[in-house]
């Protein structure tokens, strides 16, 4: 069964302050996480990844995360082409 994300990054950003409010009232992180139907570890991961970000920043971050592997592949291809041309120019083929 494929992994299914229950909350979008925009929803997560809205839930972090709610959880912080719950924590400030003296509840445990596990209780705050249960309130949203996620594991305590998920709450900590959300807080680490999204705390302090605005919605537009999260959208930009996700776009960059998708673009990064493509750019790495392009760079690897360019470096490979450069190495092949260098070897061909030196006459070692």
Residue pairs with C-beta under 8 A, 6 or more apart in sequence:
6 37
6 38
7 15
7 36
7 38
9 50
9 55
9 58
9 59
9 62
10 55
10 58
10 59
12 46
12 50
13 50
13 53
13 54
13 55
13 58
15 36
15 46
16 46
16 47
16 50
16 51
18 32
18 35
18 36
19 29
19 32
19 33
19 35
19 36
19 43
19 47
22 31
22 32
22 35
23 29
23 32
29 40
29 43
29 44
30 40
32 43
33 39
33 40
33 42
33 43
36 43
38 46
50 58
53 61
87 93
